């Protein structure tokens, strides 16, 4: 028998209710250490590169019976999935306010200039944004929020960015930069290990500093499980630690 759209909605709603009841039972039975079930979280691709491993480690240490399911996508998709009940929590970049969403600011993230090792960029030596007019760049397409920020900074600096290749995949951008097809701009934390290994190099951008606001997004029209709240708090702790250790360039809000 074919399941209709209405049937799917009813089934999804029933599943959410069962998951919430399980979270409540677990919480009442033994406090934080008793969380069970699955928390479904969505992140943007760059955030996934930064926090997936430390977040899973923190969850596993505190709640070994709590599973986590990650989805990675552009912010627009993540917000849609939160509204439809497919995600309990999303880590996104500065979405437009919606009455169905509760948005919690986390940090302002700086974007750094990233190049191959041969570019000789240094973390302690800022580069003016205007100097990018002379560089071939590997950037995401115009529909990507990161590209919008960089284009706005370019207008402020009075230049036009030259893209040698456009790539919306984080992995593709990094591979292209590493192989000498151009430079890009990314959060330091997402490529920190490769900078430390000498595969890539990076430098702060100034005049202006490209920044974007990182937020947590919860549904505003339904209950958030204690387990999902724990995961959100764990993410903030990880972000704060990385900012304090200067691995994630930016400042907490």
CORJOHU-V795979 format. One record per pair of residues at least 12 apart in sequence whose C-alpha atoms are under 10 Angstrom apart, sorted by the first residue. I is the first residue (numbers start at 1). GAP is how many residues later the second one is. Records with the same first field share a line. If there is no record, write none. Layout:
BEGIN
I = GAP + GAP
END
This chain:
BEGIN
9 = 75 + 76
12 = 72 + 73 + 74
13 = 71 + 72
16 = 69 + 70 + 72 + 207 + 209
17 = 206
19 = 17 + 18 + 19 + 20 + 206
20 = 17 + 203 + 204 + 205 + 206 + 207
21 = 204
22 = 13 + 14 + 15 + 16 + 203
23 = 12 + 13 + 14 + 15 + 16 + 43 + 201 + 202 + 203 + 204 + 205
24 = 12 + 201 + 202 + 203
26 = 200 + 201
27 = 198 + 199 + 200
31 = 195
32 = 30 + 31 + 194 + 195 + 198
33 = 28 + 29 + 30 + 31 + 32 + 33
34 = 28 + 29 + 30 + 31 + 32 + 193
35 = 24 + 27 + 28 + 29 + 30 + 31 + 32 + 191 + 192 + 193 + 195
36 = 27 + 28 + 29 + 30 + 31 + 191
37 = 28 + 29 + 30 + 31 + 190
38 = 27 + 28 + 29 + 30 + 31 + 189 + 190
39 = 27 + 28 + 29 + 30 + 31 + 48 + 49 + 50 + 186 + 187 + 188 + 189 + 190 + 191 + 192
40 = 27 + 28 + 29 + 30 + 31 + 42 + 45 + 46 + 47 + 48 + 49 + 50 + 188 + 191
41 = 27 + 28 + 29 + 30 + 31 + 37 + 40 + 41 + 45 + 46 + 47 + 48 + 49 + 50 + 176 + 187 + 190 + 191
42 = 27 + 28 + 29 + 30 + 31 + 32 + 33 + 35 + 36 + 37 + 39 + 40 + 44 + 45 + 46 + 47 + 48 + 49 + 50 + 174 + 175
43 = 27 + 28 + 29 + 30 + 31 + 32 + 34 + 35 + 46 + 47 + 48 + 49 + 50 + 173
44 = 27 + 28 + 29 + 30 + 31 + 32 + 33 + 34 + 46 + 47 + 48 + 49 + 126
45 = 26 + 27 + 28 + 29 + 30 + 47 + 123 + 124 + 125 + 126 + 145
46 = 26 + 27 + 28 + 123 + 124 + 125 + 140 + 141 + 143 + 144 + 145
47 = 25 + 44 + 45 + 46 + 140 + 142 + 143 + 167
48 = 22 + 23 + 24 + 25 + 43 + 142
49 = 23 + 121 + 122 + 140 + 141 + 142
50 = 137 + 138 + 139 + 140 + 141 + 142 + 188 + 189 + 192 + 197 + 198
51 = 138 + 139 + 184 + 187 + 188 + 191
52 = 18 + 183
54 = 180 + 181 + 184
55 = 13 + 176 + 177 + 179 + 180 + 181 + 182 + 183 + 184
56 = 12 + 13 + 14 + 175 + 178 + 179
58 = 173 + 176 + 177 + 179 + 180
59 = 168 + 171 + 172 + 175 + 176
62 = 168 + 172
63 = 164 + 167
66 = 161
67 = 160
68 = 159 + 160 + 163
69 = 18
70 = 17 + 20
71 = 15 + 16 + 19
72 = 18 + 19
73 = 19
74 = 18 + 19 + 69 + 70 + 71 + 94
75 = 15 + 16 + 17 + 18 + 19 + 20 + 69 + 70
76 = 16 + 17 + 19 + 20 + 68 + 69
77 = 15
78 = 12 + 13 + 14 + 139
79 = 12 + 13 + 16 + 17 + 19 + 21 + 22 + 138 + 139 + 140
80 = 21
81 = 138
82 = 18 + 19 + 135 + 136 + 137 + 138
83 = 15 + 17 + 18 + 134 + 135 + 136 + 137 + 138 + 139
84 = 135
85 = 133 + 134 + 137
87 = 130 + 131 + 132 + 141
88 = 129 + 130 + 131 + 134 + 135 + 136 + 137 + 139 + 140 + 141 + 144
89 = 13 + 127 + 128 + 129 + 130 + 135 + 139 + 140 + 142 + 143
90 = 13 + 125 + 126 + 127 + 128 + 129 + 142
91 = 12 + 13 + 14 + 15 + 123 + 124 + 125 + 126 + 127 + 141 + 144
92 = 13 + 14 + 121 + 122 + 123 + 124 + 125
93 = 12 + 13 + 14 + 15 + 16 + 52 + 53 + 119 + 120 + 121 + 122 + 123 + 124
94 = 14 + 51 + 118 + 119 + 120 + 121 + 122 + 123
95 = 118 + 119 + 120 + 121 + 122
98 = 121 + 122
99 = 120 + 121 + 122
100 = 118 + 119 + 120 + 121 + 122
101 = 115 + 116 + 117 + 118 + 119 + 120 + 121
102 = 113 + 114 + 115 + 116 + 117 + 118 + 119
103 = 111 + 112 + 113 + 114 + 115 + 116 + 117
104 = 110 + 111 + 112 + 113 + 114 + 128 + 149
105 = 108 + 109 + 110 + 111 + 112 + 131 + 147 + 148
106 = 107 + 108 + 109 + 110 + 129 + 130 + 133 + 134 + 145 + 146 + 147
107 = 104 + 105 + 106 + 107 + 108 + 109 + 129 + 132 + 133 + 136 + 142 + 143 + 144 + 145 + 146
108 = 103 + 104 + 105 + 106 + 107 + 141 + 142 + 143 + 144 + 145
109 = 77 + 78 + 79 + 80 + 101 + 102 + 103 + 104 + 105 + 134 + 139 + 140 + 141 + 142 + 143
110 = 75 + 76 + 77 + 78 + 94 + 95 + 96 + 99 + 100 + 101 + 102 + 103 + 138 + 139 + 140 + 141
111 = 35 + 38 + 39 + 73 + 74 + 75 + 76 + 77 + 78 + 91 + 92 + 93 + 94 + 95 + 98 + 99 + 100 + 101 + 137 + 138 + 139
112 = 14 + 15 + 72 + 73 + 74 + 75 + 76 + 77 + 89 + 90 + 91 + 92 + 93 + 94 + 97 + 98 + 99 + 137
113 = 13 + 14 + 15 + 16 + 19 + 24 + 70 + 71 + 72 + 73 + 74 + 75 + 88 + 89 + 90 + 91 + 92 + 97
114 = 23 + 24 + 60 + 63 + 64 + 68 + 69 + 70 + 71 + 72 + 73 + 74 + 77 + 81 + 86 + 87 + 88 + 89 + 90 + 91
115 = 22 + 23 + 59 + 61 + 62 + 63 + 64 + 65 + 66 + 67 + 68 + 69 + 70 + 80 + 84 + 85 + 86 + 87 + 88
116 = 58 + 59 + 60 + 61 + 62 + 63 + 64 + 65 + 66 + 67 + 68 + 78 + 79 + 82 + 83 + 84 + 85 + 86
117 = 60 + 61 + 62 + 63 + 77 + 78 + 80 + 81 + 82 + 83 + 84 + 85
118 = 60 + 62 + 80 + 81 + 82 + 83
119 = 61 + 63 + 64 + 81 + 82 + 83
120 = 80 + 81 + 82 + 83
121 = 79 + 80 + 81 + 82 + 83
122 = 73 + 79 + 80 + 81 + 82
123 = 65 + 72 + 78 + 79 + 80 + 81 + 82
124 = 78 + 79 + 80
125 = 77 + 78 + 79 + 80
126 = 76 + 77 + 78 + 79 + 80 + 81 + 83
127 = 75 + 76 + 77 + 78 + 79 + 80 + 82
128 = 29 + 75 + 76 + 77 + 78 + 79 + 80 + 81
129 = 21 + 24 + 25 + 27 + 28 + 29 + 30 + 32 + 75 + 76 + 77 + 78 + 79 + 80 + 81
130 = 23 + 24 + 25 + 26 + 27 + 28 + 29 + 30 + 31 + 75 + 76 + 77 + 78
131 = 26 + 28 + 30 + 74
132 = 22 + 25 + 27 + 28 + 29 + 30 + 51 + 52 + 73
133 = 21 + 24 + 25 + 26 + 27 + 28 + 29
134 = 25 + 26 + 27 + 28
135 = 26 + 27 + 28 + 29 + 47 + 48 + 49
136 = 25 + 26 + 27 + 28 + 29 + 44 + 45 + 46 + 47 + 48
137 = 24 + 25 + 26 + 27 + 28 + 29 + 36 + 39 + 40 + 44 + 45 + 46 + 47 + 48
138 = 24 + 25 + 26 + 27 + 28 + 29 + 30 + 34 + 35 + 36 + 38 + 39 + 42 + 43 + 44 + 45 + 46 + 47
139 = 22 + 23 + 24 + 25 + 26 + 27 + 28 + 29 + 30 + 31 + 34 + 38 + 43 + 44 + 45 + 46 + 47
140 = 23 + 25 + 26 + 27 + 28 + 29 + 30 + 33 + 44 + 45
141 = 22 + 24 + 25 + 26 + 27
142 = 24 + 26
143 = 25
144 = 23 + 24
145 = 67
146 = 22 + 39 + 40 + 64 + 65 + 66
147 = 19 + 21 + 38
149 = 61 + 62 + 63
150 = 35 + 58 + 59 + 60 + 61
151 = 59
152 = 56 + 58
153 = 53 + 54 + 55 + 56 + 57 + 58
154 = 53 + 54 + 56
156 = 51 + 52
157 = 49 + 50 + 51
162 = 20
163 = 18 + 19 + 20 + 21
164 = 17 + 18 + 19
165 = 12 + 16 + 17
170 = 16 + 20
173 = 12 + 13
174 = 12 + 17 + 20 + 26
177 = 23
178 = 16 + 21 + 22 + 23
179 = 20 + 21
183 = 18 + 19
184 = 18
185 = 17 + 18 + 19 + 20 + 25
186 = 16 + 24
187 = 15 + 17 + 23 + 24 + 25 + 60 + 61 + 62 + 63
188 = 13 + 14 + 15 + 16 + 58 + 59 + 60 + 61 + 62
189 = 50 + 53 + 54 + 57 + 58 + 59 + 60
190 = 57 + 58
191 = 56 + 57
192 = 54 + 55 + 56
193 = 54
204 = 45
211 = 38 + 39
212 = 38
213 = 37 + 38 + 39 + 40
214 = 38 + 39
215 = 21 + 38
216 = 16 + 17 + 19 + 20
217 = 15
218 = 14
236 = 16
239 = 12 + 13
240 = 12
END
